[in-house]
C-alpha cells in the first residue's frame, strides 16, 4: 500500500529528471574533453576522472568514445560540477566575444566598401585612412577579381587590427 507523501518527505528525482541530469553531465564531459590542454591541466579532478578524460581525449569518434563519455559523466557525479563548468563557460564566452568582434569587422568592411573609411564612426589615423581608401579603390576596381578579393580581405584585417583599440569592443 502506498501512502501520500507528507510535507517533510522528499521524493526522489523522477526518472526523466535523472536522465536530464545525466545528459547534462555528458555534455559537460564532451566540453571537458574538448578543452585546450593548457586549461585541462588546471582542472581539479580526481585521478580516475582525469585518466578517463585523458583516454577519451585520445579516442576518435566511435562507439567506444561514446561509452567513455558516459563513464566520465558517471564519474563527474562525484566532482564539483560548478568548478568544472567554469572554464568551459569562460571559454565559450570568450569565443562568443571573438566571433562578435569578427562579425563587427565584417560589417565595418562593408561600410568602408559602400561609403568609404570616413563612415566607420571612429577616428582613424592619416596612414590608416589613406590605406583603407587605397584598398577600397582596389576592391571596387572591376579589372582584376583576384586583386579585388585580396583588397577586401586586407580591409578586413586593417579594421580588425583597429577594433581592439576602440572603446566598447
HURABEL-V744008 format. One record per run of one state. SS is the DSSP state (a for helix, b for strand, c for the rest). FROM is the first residue (numbers start at 1). TO is the last residue. Records with the same first field share a line. If there is no record, write none. Layout:
SS = FROM-TO / FROM-TO
//
This chain:
c = 1-14 / 35-36 / 42-46 / 59-62 / 77-80 / 116-116 / 121-125 / 141-144 / 164-169
a = 15-34 / 37-41 / 47-58 / 63-76 / 81-115 / 117-120 / 126-140 / 145-163
//
